[in-house]
Amino acid sequence: MEHDVTHKQIFDRLIGVEQKVDDLDKKTSKVVVAFQAAEGAFVVLEMLGKIAKPIIWVLAVGSAVTLLWSEFWKR
């Protein structure tokens, strides 16, 4: 047989593959942590958006009343 492979060669290759898998696991775990942090940031931004909408409406109505008061009723 031309391609005789010993158990040691198979074991050495297996160890190399395990190291590569461990390295990929470490790298992907960092990516997962980054995505989880981004997800948390989007949750906070969504909450801020929900809070800001009513405040913007109140400010818009207040600005409109102030404009009407200064232009029409104050004369």
PDB file of N, H, CA, C and O in Angstrom:
ATOM      1  N   MET A   1       0.844  -1.175   0.000  1.00  0.00           N
ATOM      2  CA  MET A   1       0.000   0.000   0.000  1.00  0.00           C
ATOM      3  C   MET A   1       0.888   1.236   0.000  1.00  0.00           C
ATOM      4  O   MET A   1       1.869   1.321   0.739  1.00  0.00           O
ATOM      5  N   GLU A   2       0.525   2.174  -0.834  1.00  0.00           N
ATOM      6  H   GLU A   2      -0.271   2.105  -1.435  1.00  0.00           H
ATOM      7  CA  GLU A   2       1.323   3.392  -0.963  1.00  0.00           C
ATOM      8  C   GLU A   2       1.038   4.399   0.136  1.00  0.00           C
ATOM      9  O   GLU A   2       1.938   5.137   0.535  1.00  0.00           O
ATOM     10  N   HIS A   3      -0.175   4.447   0.631  1.00  0.00           N
ATOM     11  H   HIS A   3      -0.907   3.847   0.307  1.00  0.00           H
ATOM     12  CA  HIS A   3      -0.585   5.488   1.570  1.00  0.00           C
ATOM     13  C   HIS A   3      -0.806   4.919   2.972  1.00  0.00           C
ATOM     14  O   HIS A   3      -1.878   5.083   3.554  1.00  0.00           O
ATOM     15  N   ASP A   4       0.169   4.280   3.483  1.00  0.00           N
ATOM     16  H   ASP A   4       1.040   4.147   3.010  1.00  0.00           H
ATOM     17  CA  ASP A   4       0.058   3.766   4.844  1.00  0.00           C
ATOM     18  C   ASP A   4       0.195   4.921   5.817  1.00  0.00           C
ATOM     19  O   ASP A   4       1.165   5.678   5.767  1.00  0.00           O
ATOM     20  N   VAL A   5      -0.764   5.047   6.685  1.00  0.00           N
ATOM     21  H   VAL A   5      -1.552   4.432   6.725  1.00  0.00           H
ATOM     22  CA  VAL A   5      -0.774   6.106   7.676  1.00  0.00           C
ATOM     23  C   VAL A   5      -0.736   5.437   9.045  1.00  0.00           C
ATOM     24  O   VAL A   5      -1.507   4.522   9.333  1.00  0.00           O
ATOM     25  N   THR A   6       0.170   5.912   9.869  1.00  0.00           N
ATOM     26  H   THR A   6       0.796   6.655   9.636  1.00  0.00           H
ATOM     27  CA  THR A   6       0.291   5.313  11.189  1.00  0.00           C
ATOM     28  C   THR A   6      -0.716   5.939  12.140  1.00  0.00           C
ATOM     29  O   THR A   6      -1.286   6.997  11.872  1.00  0.00           O
ATOM     30  N   HIS A   7      -0.914   5.256  13.251  1.00  0.00           N
ATOM     31  H   HIS A   7      -0.450   4.397  13.468  1.00  0.00           H
ATOM     32  CA  HIS A   7      -1.819   5.778  14.269  1.00  0.00           C
ATOM     33  C   HIS A   7      -1.286   7.097  14.833  1.00  0.00           C
ATOM     34  O   HIS A   7      -2.071   7.990  15.152  1.00  0.00           O
ATOM     35  N   LYS A   8       0.006   7.226  14.956  1.00  0.00           N
ATOM     36  H   LYS A   8       0.644   6.501  14.697  1.00  0.00           H
ATOM     37  CA  LYS A   8       0.606   8.467  15.466  1.00  0.00           C
ATOM     38  C   LYS A   8       0.312   9.622  14.524  1.00  0.00           C
ATOM     39  O   LYS A   8      -0.001  10.717  14.990  1.00  0.00           O
ATOM     40  N   GLN A   9       0.402   9.418  13.227  1.00  0.00           N
ATOM     41  H   GLN A   9       0.657   8.528  12.849  1.00  0.00           H
ATOM     42  CA  GLN A   9       0.110  10.479  12.265  1.00  0.00           C
ATOM     43  C   GLN A   9      -1.368  10.882  12.359  1.00  0.00           C
ATOM     44  O   GLN A   9      -1.702  12.066  12.319  1.00  0.00           O
ATOM     45  N   ILE A  10      -2.225   9.900  12.481  1.00  0.00           N
ATOM     46  H   ILE A  10      -1.953   8.938  12.514  1.00  0.00           H
ATOM     47  CA  ILE A  10      -3.652  10.197  12.620  1.00  0.00           C
ATOM     48  C   ILE A  10      -3.893  10.975  13.909  1.00  0.00           C
ATOM     49  O   ILE A  10      -4.637  11.956  13.917  1.00  0.00           O
ATOM     50  N   PHE A  11      -3.262  10.535  14.999  1.00  0.00           N
ATOM     51  H   PHE A  11      -2.658   9.737  14.992  1.00  0.00           H
ATOM     52  CA  PHE A  11      -3.430  11.210  16.279  1.00  0.00           C
ATOM     53  C   PHE A  11      -2.902  12.640  16.218  1.00  0.00           C
ATOM     54  O   PHE A  11      -3.538  13.556  16.739  1.00  0.00           O
ATOM     55  N   ASP A  12      -1.744  12.841  15.586  1.00  0.00           N
ATOM     56  H   ASP A  12      -1.227  12.097  15.163  1.00  0.00           H
ATOM     57  CA  ASP A  12      -1.176  14.195  15.464  1.00  0.00           C
ATOM     58  C   ASP A  12      -2.086  15.107  14.654  1.00  0.00           C
ATOM     59  O   ASP A  12      -2.267  16.277  14.992  1.00  0.00           O
ATOM     60  N   ARG A  13      -2.654  14.568  13.590  1.00  0.00           N
ATOM     61  H   ARG A  13      -2.507  13.617  13.316  1.00  0.00           H
ATOM     62  CA  ARG A  13      -3.597  15.373  12.796  1.00  0.00           C
ATOM     63  C   ARG A  13      -4.845  15.693  13.592  1.00  0.00           C
ATOM     64  O   ARG A  13      -5.385  16.795  13.496  1.00  0.00           O
ATOM     65  N   LEU A  14      -5.307  14.731  14.381  1.00  0.00           N
ATOM     66  H   LEU A  14      -4.869  13.835  14.459  1.00  0.00           H
ATOM     67  CA  LEU A  14      -6.481  14.946  15.219  1.00  0.00           C
ATOM     68  C   LEU A  14      -6.213  16.046  16.242  1.00  0.00           C
ATOM     69  O   LEU A  14      -7.072  16.896  16.479  1.00  0.00           O
ATOM     70  N   ILE A  15      -5.045  16.034  16.838  1.00  0.00           N
ATOM     71  H   ILE A  15      -4.348  15.344  16.645  1.00  0.00           H
ATOM     72  CA  ILE A  15      -4.679  17.084  17.798  1.00  0.00           C
ATOM     73  C   ILE A  15      -4.661  18.442  17.099  1.00  0.00           C
ATOM     74  O   ILE A  15      -5.134  19.427  17.665  1.00  0.00           O
ATOM     75  N   GLY A  16      -4.128  18.513  15.892  1.00  0.00           N
ATOM     76  H   GLY A  16      -3.743  17.713  15.431  1.00  0.00           H
ATOM     77  CA  GLY A  16      -4.101  19.767  15.130  1.00  0.00           C
ATOM     78  C   GLY A  16      -5.501  20.275  14.832  1.00  0.00           C
ATOM     79  O   GLY A  16      -5.772  21.471  14.940  1.00  0.00           O
ATOM     80  N   VAL A  17      -6.386  19.365  14.459  1.00  0.00           N
ATOM     81  H   VAL A  17      -6.165  18.393  14.371  1.00  0.00           H
ATOM     82  CA  VAL A  17      -7.764  19.748  14.163  1.00  0.00           C
ATOM     83  C   VAL A  17      -8.455  20.244  15.431  1.00  0.00           C
ATOM     84  O   VAL A  17      -9.194  21.228  15.394  1.00  0.00           O
ATOM     85  N   GLU A  18      -8.217  19.565  16.548  1.00  0.00           N
ATOM     86  H   GLU A  18      -7.617  18.765  16.578  1.00  0.00           H
ATOM     87  CA  GLU A  18      -8.801  20.008  17.819  1.00  0.00           C
ATOM     88  C   GLU A  18      -8.334  21.406  18.186  1.00  0.00           C
ATOM     89  O   GLU A  18      -9.129  22.208  18.675  1.00  0.00           O
ATOM     90  N   GLN A  19      -7.075  21.713  17.965  1.00  0.00           N
ATOM     91  H   GLN A  19      -6.429  21.061  17.568  1.00  0.00           H
ATOM     92  CA  GLN A  19      -6.557  23.051  18.263  1.00  0.00           C
ATOM     93  C   GLN A  19      -7.219  24.099  17.376  1.00  0.00           C
ATOM     94  O   GLN A  19      -7.562  25.186  17.841  1.00  0.00           O
ATOM     95  N   LYS A  20      -7.394  23.772  16.112  1.00  0.00           N
ATOM     96  H   LYS A  20      -7.115  22.889  15.735  1.00  0.00           H
ATOM     97  CA  LYS A  20      -8.057  24.708  15.213  1.00  0.00           C
ATOM     98  C   LYS A  20      -9.506  24.939  15.630  1.00  0.00           C
ATOM     99  O   LYS A  20      -9.994  26.068  15.586  1.00  0.00           O
ATOM    100  N   VAL A  21     -10.189  23.880  16.032  1.00  0.00           N
ATOM    101  H   VAL A  21      -9.792  22.962  16.067  1.00  0.00           H
ATOM    102  CA  VAL A  21     -11.579  24.011  16.483  1.00  0.00           C
ATOM    103  C   VAL A  21     -11.638  24.861  17.745  1.00  0.00           C
ATOM    104  O   VAL A  21     -12.522  25.706  17.880  1.00  0.00           O
ATOM    105  N   ASP A  22     -10.708  24.646  18.668  1.00  0.00           N
ATOM    106  H   ASP A  22      -9.989  23.959  18.559  1.00  0.00           H
ATOM    107  CA  ASP A  22     -10.666  25.452  19.893  1.00  0.00           C
ATOM    108  C   ASP A  22     -10.414  26.920  19.576  1.00  0.00           C
ATOM    109  O   ASP A  22     -11.028  27.798  20.182  1.00  0.00           O
ATOM    110  N   ASP A  23      -9.512  27.197  18.626  1.00  0.00           N
ATOM    111  H   ASP A  23      -9.014  26.484  18.133  1.00  0.00           H
ATOM    112  CA  ASP A  23      -9.247  28.583  18.229  1.00  0.00           C
ATOM    113  C   ASP A  23     -10.494  29.224  17.623  1.00  0.00           C
ATOM    114  O   ASP A  23     -10.826  30.369  17.929  1.00  0.00           O
ATOM    115  N   LEU A  24     -11.177  28.474  16.761  1.00  0.00           N
ATOM    116  H   LEU A  24     -10.907  27.544  16.513  1.00  0.00           H
ATOM    117  CA  LEU A  24     -12.415  28.994  16.158  1.00  0.00           C
ATOM    118  C   LEU A  24     -13.480  29.234  17.218  1.00  0.00           C
ATOM    119  O   LEU A  24     -14.232  30.205  17.140  1.00  0.00           O
ATOM    120  N   ASP A  25     -13.544  28.350  18.205  1.00  0.00           N
ATOM    121  H   ASP A  25     -12.933  27.561  18.268  1.00  0.00           H
ATOM    122  CA  ASP A  25     -14.517  28.513  19.277  1.00  0.00           C
ATOM    123  C   ASP A  25     -14.243  29.794  20.060  1.00  0.00           C
ATOM    124  O   ASP A  25     -15.174  30.521  20.407  1.00  0.00           O
ATOM    125  N   LYS A  26     -12.988  30.068  20.336  1.00  0.00           N
ATOM    126  H   LYS A  26     -12.232  29.477  20.054  1.00  0.00           H
ATOM    127  CA  LYS A  26     -12.632  31.291  21.062  1.00  0.00           C
ATOM    128  C   LYS A  26     -12.986  32.528  20.241  1.00  0.00           C
ATOM    129  O   LYS A  26     -13.528  33.498  20.770  1.00  0.00           O
ATOM    130  N   LYS A  27     -12.679  32.487  18.961  1.00  0.00           N
ATOM    131  H   LYS A  27     -12.239  31.699  18.532  1.00  0.00           H
ATOM    132  CA  LYS A  27     -12.959  33.640  18.101  1.00  0.00           C
ATOM    133  C   LYS A  27     -14.467  33.861  17.947  1.00  0.00           C
ATOM    134  O   LYS A  27     -14.942  34.995  18.016  1.00  0.00           O
ATOM    135  N   THR A  28     -15.201  32.794  17.742  1.00  0.00           N
ATOM    136  H   THR A  28     -14.815  31.873  17.686  1.00  0.00           H
ATOM    137  CA  THR A  28     -16.640  32.956  17.564  1.00  0.00           C
ATOM    138  C   THR A  28     -17.320  33.348  18.865  1.00  0.00           C
ATOM    139  O   THR A  28     -18.346  34.027  18.840  1.00  0.00           O
ATOM    140  N   SER A  29     -16.773  32.935  19.995  1.00  0.00           N
ATOM    141  H   SER A  29     -15.939  32.384  20.015  1.00  0.00           H
ATOM    142  CA  SER A  29     -17.381  33.356  21.261  1.00  0.00           C
ATOM    143  C   SER A  29     -17.240  34.860  21.444  1.00  0.00           C
ATOM    144  O   SER A  29     -18.121  35.498  22.020  1.00  0.00           O
ATOM    145  N   LYS A  30     -16.140  35.436  20.958  1.00  0.00           N
ATOM    146  H   LYS A  30     -15.424  34.918  20.490  1.00  0.00           H
ATOM    147  CA  LYS A  30     -15.986  36.893  21.020  1.00  0.00           C
ATOM    148  C   LYS A  30     -17.005  37.580  20.112  1.00  0.00           C
ATOM    149  O   LYS A  30     -17.551  38.625  20.467  1.00  0.00           O
ATOM    150  N   VAL A  31     -17.255  37.005  18.962  1.00  0.00           N
ATOM    151  H   VAL A  31     -16.812  36.156  18.674  1.00  0.00           H
ATOM    152  CA  VAL A  31     -18.241  37.570  18.041  1.00  0.00           C
ATOM    153  C   VAL A  31     -19.641  37.478  18.648  1.00  0.00           C
ATOM    154  O   VAL A  31     -20.442  38.405  18.523  1.00  0.00           O
ATOM    155  N   VAL A  32     -19.926  36.364  19.302  1.00  0.00           N
ATOM    156  H   VAL A  32     -19.275  35.612  19.404  1.00  0.00           H
ATOM    157  CA  VAL A  32     -21.233  36.196  19.943  1.00  0.00           C
ATOM    158  C   VAL A  32     -21.415  37.235  21.040  1.00  0.00           C
ATOM    159  O   VAL A  32     -22.488  37.824  21.169  1.00  0.00           O
ATOM    160  N   VAL A  33     -20.376  37.462  21.826  1.00  0.00           N
ATOM    161  H   VAL A  33     -19.504  36.985  21.722  1.00  0.00           H
ATOM    162  CA  VAL A  33     -20.446  38.475  22.882  1.00  0.00           C
ATOM    163  C   VAL A  33     -20.691  39.850  22.272  1.00  0.00           C
ATOM    164  O   VAL A  33     -21.479  40.628  22.809  1.00  0.00           O
ATOM    165  N   ALA A  34     -20.032  40.159  21.163  1.00  0.00           N
ATOM    166  H   ALA A  34     -19.392  39.527  20.727  1.00  0.00           H
ATOM    167  CA  ALA A  34     -20.229  41.451  20.503  1.00  0.00           C
ATOM    168  C   ALA A  34     -21.667  41.599  20.003  1.00  0.00           C
ATOM    169  O   ALA A  34     -22.260  42.669  20.143  1.00  0.00           O
ATOM    170  N   PHE A  35     -22.228  40.549  19.430  1.00  0.00           N
ATOM    171  H   PHE A  35     -21.747  39.680  19.317  1.00  0.00           H
ATOM    172  CA  PHE A  35     -23.610  40.609  18.960  1.00  0.00           C
ATOM    173  C   PHE A  35     -24.586  40.768  20.123  1.00  0.00           C
ATOM    174  O   PHE A  35     -25.577  41.488  20.004  1.00  0.00           O
ATOM    175  N   GLN A  36     -24.316  40.107  21.238  1.00  0.00           N
ATOM    176  H   GLN A  36     -23.511  39.522  21.335  1.00  0.00           H
ATOM    177  CA  GLN A  36     -25.185  40.250  22.401  1.00  0.00           C
ATOM    178  C   GLN A  36     -25.129  41.672  22.947  1.00  0.00           C
ATOM    179  O   GLN A  36     -26.149  42.214  23.371  1.00  0.00           O
ATOM    180  N   ALA A  37     -23.941  42.281  22.939  1.00  0.00           N
ATOM    181  H   ALA A  37     -23.112  41.841  22.595  1.00  0.00           H
ATOM    182  CA  ALA A  37     -23.823  43.666  23.391  1.00  0.00           C
ATOM    183  C   ALA A  37     -24.577  44.601  22.448  1.00  0.00           C
ATOM    184  O   ALA A  37     -25.244  45.534  22.894  1.00  0.00           O
ATOM    185  N   ALA A  38     -24.469  44.350  21.156  1.00  0.00           N
ATOM    186  H   ALA A  38     -23.926  43.592  20.793  1.00  0.00           H
ATOM    187  CA  ALA A  38     -25.196  45.175  20.186  1.00  0.00           C
ATOM    188  C   ALA A  38     -26.704  45.008  20.357  1.00  0.00           C
ATOM    189  O   ALA A  38     -27.461  45.969  20.221  1.00  0.00           O
ATOM    190  N   GLU A  39     -27.127  43.801  20.650  1.00  0.00           N
ATOM    191  H   GLU A  39     -26.511  43.020  20.760  1.00  0.00           H
ATOM    192  CA  GLU A  39     -28.554  43.568  20.869  1.00  0.00           C
ATOM    193  C   GLU A  39     -29.034  44.352  22.085  1.00  0.00           C
ATOM    194  O   GLU A  39     -30.122  44.927  22.060  1.00  0.00           O
ATOM    195  N   GLY A  40     -28.242  44.381  23.137  1.00  0.00           N
ATOM    196  H   GLY A  40     -27.358  43.914  23.158  1.00  0.00           H
ATOM    197  CA  GLY A  40     -28.591  45.161  24.317  1.00  0.00           C
ATOM    198  C   GLY A  40     -28.659  46.642  24.014  1.00  0.00           C
ATOM    199  O   GLY A  40     -29.534  47.346  24.518  1.00  0.00           O
ATOM    200  N   ALA A  41     -27.735  47.118  23.189  1.00  0.00           N
ATOM    201  H   ALA A  41     -27.024  46.546  22.779  1.00  0.00           H
ATOM    202  CA  ALA A  41     -27.743  48.534  22.815  1.00  0.00           C
ATOM    203  C   ALA A  41     -29.006  48.878  22.025  1.00  0.00           C
ATOM    204  O   ALA A  41     -29.586  49.947  22.218  1.00  0.00           O
ATOM    205  N   PHE A  42     -29.432  47.981  21.140  1.00  0.00           N
ATOM    206  H   PHE A  42     -28.961  47.113  20.983  1.00  0.00           H
ATOM    207  CA  PHE A  42     -30.640  48.246  20.372  1.00  0.00           C
ATOM    208  C   PHE A  42     -31.878  48.237  21.257  1.00  0.00           C
ATOM    209  O   PHE A  42     -32.825  48.983  21.004  1.00  0.00           O
ATOM    210  N   VAL A  43     -31.883  47.412  22.275  1.00  0.00           N
ATOM    211  H   VAL A  43     -31.114  46.806  22.480  1.00  0.00           H
ATOM    212  CA  VAL A  43     -33.014  47.409  23.216  1.00  0.00           C
ATOM    213  C   VAL A  43     -33.090  48.763  23.922  1.00  0.00           C
ATOM    214  O   VAL A  43     -34.172  49.330  24.074  1.00  0.00           O
ATOM    215  N   VAL A  44     -31.943  49.272  24.349  1.00  0.00           N
ATOM    216  H   VAL A  44     -31.064  48.811  24.226  1.00  0.00           H
ATOM    217  CA  VAL A  44     -31.913  50.573  25.020  1.00  0.00           C
ATOM    218  C   VAL A  44     -32.357  51.676  24.067  1.00  0.00           C
ATOM    219  O   VAL A  44     -33.130  52.553  24.453  1.00  0.00           O
ATOM    220  N   LEU A  45     -31.876  51.640  22.824  1.00  0.00           N
ATOM    221  H   LEU A  45     -31.249  50.927  22.511  1.00  0.00           H
ATOM    222  CA  LEU A  45     -32.288  52.651  21.842  1.00  0.00           C
ATOM    223  C   LEU A  45     -33.786  52.579  21.564  1.00  0.00           C
ATOM    224  O   LEU A  45     -34.437  53.609  21.387  1.00  0.00           O
ATOM    225  N   GLU A  46     -34.327  51.376  21.525  1.00  0.00           N
ATOM    226  H   GLU A  46     -33.798  50.540  21.669  1.00  0.00           H
ATOM    227  CA  GLU A  46     -35.766  51.243  21.308  1.00  0.00           C
ATOM    228  C   GLU A  46     -36.552  51.851  22.470  1.00  0.00           C
ATOM    229  O   GLU A  46     -37.566  52.516  22.258  1.00  0.00           O
ATOM    230  N   MET A  47     -36.085  51.622  23.687  1.00  0.00           N
ATOM    231  H   MET A  47     -35.262  51.081  23.859  1.00  0.00           H
ATOM    232  CA  MET A  47     -36.750  52.202  24.856  1.00  0.00           C
ATOM    233  C   MET A  47     -36.654  53.726  24.821  1.00  0.00           C
ATOM    234  O   MET A  47     -37.628  54.415  25.126  1.00  0.00           O
ATOM    235  N   LEU A  48     -35.494  54.254  24.454  1.00  0.00           N
ATOM    236  H   LEU A  48     -34.703  53.695  24.206  1.00  0.00           H
ATOM    237  CA  LEU A  48     -35.347  55.711  24.355  1.00  0.00           C
ATOM    238  C   LEU A  48     -36.267  56.284  23.287  1.00  0.00           C
ATOM    239  O   LEU A  48     -36.825  57.367  23.458  1.00  0.00           O
ATOM    240  N   GLY A  49     -36.423  55.556  22.187  1.00  0.00           N
ATOM    241  H   GLY A  49     -35.969  54.676  22.049  1.00  0.00           H
ATOM    242  CA  GLY A  49     -37.340  55.994  21.142  1.00  0.00           C
ATOM    243  C   GLY A  49     -38.781  56.038  21.622  1.00  0.00           C
ATOM    244  O   GLY A  49     -39.526  56.960  21.294  1.00  0.00           O
ATOM    245  N   LYS A  50     -39.169  55.032  22.402  1.00  0.00           N
ATOM    246  H   LYS A  50     -38.563  54.282  22.669  1.00  0.00           H
ATOM    247  CA  LYS A  50     -40.533  55.009  22.934  1.00  0.00           C
ATOM    248  C   LYS A  50     -40.760  56.151  23.911  1.00  0.00           C
ATOM    249  O   LYS A  50     -41.856  56.707  23.977  1.00  0.00           O
ATOM    250  N   ILE A  51     -39.739  56.499  24.664  1.00  0.00           N
ATOM    251  H   ILE A  51     -38.849  56.047  24.611  1.00  0.00           H
ATOM    252  CA  ILE A  51     -39.855  57.612  25.612  1.00  0.00           C
ATOM    253  C   ILE A  51     -39.850  58.946  24.873  1.00  0.00           C
ATOM    254  O   ILE A  51     -40.569  59.868  25.260  1.00  0.00           O
ATOM    255  N   ALA A  52     -39.053  59.059  23.819  1.00  0.00           N
ATOM    256  H   ALA A  52     -38.470  58.310  23.505  1.00  0.00           H
ATOM    257  CA  ALA A  52     -38.887  60.330  23.120  1.00  0.00           C
ATOM    258  C   ALA A  52     -40.121  60.722  22.309  1.00  0.00           C
ATOM    259  O   ALA A  52     -40.388  61.913  22.153  1.00  0.00           O
ATOM    260  N   LYS A  53     -40.868  59.771  21.796  1.00  0.00           N
ATOM    261  H   LYS A  53     -40.651  58.803  21.923  1.00  0.00           H
ATOM    262  CA  LYS A  53     -42.021  60.098  20.958  1.00  0.00           C
ATOM    263  C   LYS A  53     -43.042  60.979  21.677  1.00  0.00           C
ATOM    264  O   LYS A  53     -43.422  62.012  21.127  1.00  0.00           O
ATOM    265  N   PRO A  54     -43.501  60.626  22.874  1.00  0.00           N
ATOM    266  CA  PRO A  54     -44.475  61.505  23.548  1.00  0.00           C
ATOM    267  C   PRO A  54     -43.875  62.864  23.908  1.00  0.00           C
ATOM    268  O   PRO A  54     -44.563  63.884  23.856  1.00  0.00           O
ATOM    269  N   ILE A  55     -42.606  62.875  24.268  1.00  0.00           N
ATOM    270  H   ILE A  55     -42.047  62.047  24.310  1.00  0.00           H
ATOM    271  CA  ILE A  55     -41.958  64.148  24.616  1.00  0.00           C
ATOM    272  C   ILE A  55     -41.915  65.059  23.399  1.00  0.00           C
ATOM    273  O   ILE A  55     -42.157  66.260  23.513  1.00  0.00           O
ATOM    274  N   ILE A  56     -41.612  64.500  22.246  1.00  0.00           N
ATOM    275  H   ILE A  56     -41.416  63.524  22.154  1.00  0.00           H
ATOM    276  CA  ILE A  56     -41.568  65.299  21.005  1.00  0.00           C
ATOM    277  C   ILE A  56     -42.957  65.839  20.678  1.00  0.00           C
ATOM    278  O   ILE A  56     -43.093  66.982  20.242  1.00  0.00           O
ATOM    279  N   TRP A  57     -43.995  65.017  20.887  1.00  0.00           N
ATOM    280  H   TRP A  57     -43.885  64.088  21.241  1.00  0.00           H
ATOM    281  CA  TRP A  57     -45.356  65.489  20.637  1.00  0.00           C
ATOM    282  C   TRP A  57     -45.719  66.651  21.555  1.00  0.00           C
ATOM    283  O   TRP A  57     -46.306  67.636  21.107  1.00  0.00           O
ATOM    284  N   VAL A  58     -45.376  66.541  22.824  1.00  0.00           N
ATOM    285  H   VAL A  58     -44.900  65.741  23.188  1.00  0.00           H
ATOM    286  CA  VAL A  58     -45.678  67.611  23.777  1.00  0.00           C
ATOM    287  C   VAL A  58     -44.928  68.880  23.387  1.00  0.00           C
ATOM    288  O   VAL A  58     -45.493  69.973  23.424  1.00  0.00           O
ATOM    289  N   LEU A  59     -43.666  68.740  23.017  1.00  0.00           N
ATOM    290  H   LEU A  59     -43.207  67.852  22.987  1.00  0.00           H
ATOM    291  CA  LEU A  59     -42.895  69.918  22.603  1.00  0.00           C
ATOM    292  C   LEU A  59     -43.452  70.538  21.326  1.00  0.00           C
ATOM    293  O   LEU A  59     -43.478  71.762  21.190  1.00  0.00           O
ATOM    294  N   ALA A  60     -43.896  69.705  20.395  1.00  0.00           N
ATOM    295  H   ALA A  60     -43.875  68.711  20.506  1.00  0.00           H
ATOM    296  CA  ALA A  60     -44.473  70.228  19.149  1.00  0.00           C
ATOM    297  C   ALA A  60     -45.760  70.988  19.421  1.00  0.00           C
ATOM    298  O   ALA A  60     -45.970  72.069  18.870  1.00  0.00           O
ATOM    299  N   VAL A  61     -46.613  70.442  20.254  1.00  0.00           N
ATOM    300  H   VAL A  61     -46.442  69.564  20.702  1.00  0.00           H
ATOM    301  CA  VAL A  61     -47.867  71.130  20.591  1.00  0.00           C
ATOM    302  C   VAL A  61     -47.567  72.426  21.340  1.00  0.00           C
ATOM    303  O   VAL A  61     -48.179  73.460  21.075  1.00  0.00           O
ATOM    304  N   GLY A  62     -46.626  72.364  22.271  1.00  0.00           N
ATOM    305  H   GLY A  62     -46.129  71.524  22.487  1.00  0.00           H
ATOM    306  CA  GLY A  62     -46.242  73.576  23.003  1.00  0.00           C
ATOM    307  C   GLY A  62     -45.671  74.638  22.086  1.00  0.00           C
ATOM    308  O   GLY A  62     -45.957  75.824  22.248  1.00  0.00           O
ATOM    309  N   SER A  63     -44.863  74.219  21.122  1.00  0.00           N
ATOM    310  H   SER A  63     -44.630  73.255  20.991  1.00  0.00           H
ATOM    311  CA  SER A  63     -44.313  75.177  20.162  1.00  0.00           C
ATOM    312  C   SER A  63     -45.413  75.781  19.297  1.00  0.00           C
ATOM    313  O   SER A  63     -45.392  76.978  19.011  1.00  0.00           O
ATOM    314  N   ALA A  64     -46.365  74.965  18.885  1.00  0.00           N
ATOM    315  H   ALA A  64     -46.381  73.992  19.118  1.00  0.00           H
ATOM    316  CA  ALA A  64     -47.462  75.465  18.061  1.00  0.00           C
ATOM    317  C   ALA A  64     -48.309  76.463  18.846  1.00  0.00           C
ATOM    318  O   ALA A  64     -48.700  77.501  18.310  1.00  0.00           O
ATOM    319  N   VAL A  65     -48.593  76.161  20.097  1.00  0.00           N
ATOM    320  H   VAL A  65     -48.276  75.319  20.532  1.00  0.00           H
ATOM    321  CA  VAL A  65     -49.380  77.082  20.920  1.00  0.00           C
ATOM    322  C   VAL A  65     -48.616  78.384  21.129  1.00  0.00           C
ATOM    323  O   VAL A  65     -49.197  79.467  21.060  1.00  0.00           O
ATOM    324  N   THR A  66     -47.321  78.279  21.382  1.00  0.00           N
ATOM    325  H   THR A  66     -46.849  77.399  21.437  1.00  0.00           H
ATOM    326  CA  THR A  66     -46.499  79.480  21.572  1.00  0.00           C
ATOM    327  C   THR A  66     -46.476  80.326  20.302  1.00  0.00           C
ATOM    328  O   THR A  66     -46.577  81.551  20.367  1.00  0.00           O
ATOM    329  N   LEU A  67     -46.343  79.677  19.158  1.00  0.00           N
ATOM    330  H   LEU A  67     -46.261  78.682  19.105  1.00  0.00           H
ATOM    331  CA  LEU A  67     -46.349  80.396  17.889  1.00  0.00           C
ATOM    332  C   LEU A  67     -47.686  81.095  17.668  1.00  0.00           C
ATOM    333  O   LEU A  67     -47.722  82.272  17.309  1.00  0.00           O
ATOM    334  N   LEU A  68     -48.775  80.377  17.881  1.00  0.00           N
ATOM    335  H   LEU A  68     -48.745  79.421  18.173  1.00  0.00           H
ATOM    336  CA  LEU A  68     -50.100  80.989  17.714  1.00  0.00           C
ATOM    337  C   LEU A  68     -50.289  82.145  18.699  1.00  0.00           C
ATOM    338  O   LEU A  68     -50.833  83.187  18.332  1.00  0.00           O
ATOM    339  N   TRP A  69     -49.854  81.974  19.911  1.00  0.00           N
ATOM    340  H   TRP A  69     -49.412  81.128  20.209  1.00  0.00           H
ATOM    341  CA  TRP A  69     -49.986  83.011  20.929  1.00  0.00           C
ATOM    342  C   TRP A  69     -49.206  84.264  20.525  1.00  0.00           C
ATOM    343  O   TRP A  69     -49.702  85.385  20.637  1.00  0.00           O
ATOM    344  N   SER A  70     -47.990  84.051  20.061  1.00  0.00           N
ATOM    345  H   SER A  70     -47.587  83.140  19.970  1.00  0.00           H
ATOM    346  CA  SER A  70     -47.161  85.213  19.725  1.00  0.00           C
ATOM    347  C   SER A  70     -47.612  85.893  18.435  1.00  0.00           C
ATOM    348  O   SER A  70     -47.406  87.097  18.285  1.00  0.00           O
ATOM    349  N   GLU A  71     -48.212  85.175  17.515  1.00  0.00           N
ATOM    350  H   GLU A  71     -48.380  84.197  17.637  1.00  0.00           H
ATOM    351  CA  GLU A  71     -48.588  85.756  16.229  1.00  0.00           C
ATOM    352  C   GLU A  71     -50.014  86.304  16.203  1.00  0.00           C
ATOM    353  O   GLU A  71     -50.260  87.328  15.565  1.00  0.00           O
ATOM    354  N   PHE A  72     -50.946  85.659  16.870  1.00  0.00           N
ATOM    355  H   PHE A  72     -50.747  84.827  17.388  1.00  0.00           H
ATOM    356  CA  PHE A  72     -52.337  86.047  16.708  1.00  0.00           C
ATOM    357  C   PHE A  72     -52.965  86.618  17.986  1.00  0.00           C
ATOM    358  O   PHE A  72     -53.606  87.668  17.932  1.00  0.00           O
ATOM    359  N   TRP A  73     -52.801  85.972  19.094  1.00  0.00           N
ATOM    360  H   TRP A  73     -52.280  85.120  19.138  1.00  0.00           H
ATOM    361  CA  TRP A  73     -53.534  86.366  20.279  1.00  0.00           C
ATOM    362  C   TRP A  73     -52.843  87.463  21.073  1.00  0.00           C
ATOM    363  O   TRP A  73     -53.481  88.126  21.890  1.00  0.00           O
ATOM    364  N   LYS A  74     -51.582  87.661  20.854  1.00  0.00           N
ATOM    365  H   LYS A  74     -51.063  87.123  20.190  1.00  0.00           H
ATOM    366  CA  LYS A  74     -50.843  88.640  21.632  1.00  0.00           C
ATOM    367  C   LYS A  74     -51.104  90.073  21.134  1.00  0.00           C
ATOM    368  O   LYS A  74     -50.882  91.020  21.888  1.00  0.00           O
ATOM    369  N   ARG A  75     -51.553  90.252  19.925  1.00  0.00           N
ATOM    370  H   ARG A  75     -51.734  89.483  19.313  1.00  0.00           H
ATOM    371  CA  ARG A  75     -51.760  91.576  19.346  1.00  0.00           C
ATOM    372  C   ARG A  75     -52.804  92.344  20.005  1.00  0.00           C
ATOM    373  O   ARG A  75     -53.077  93.478  19.612  1.00  0.00           O
TER     374      ARG A  75
END
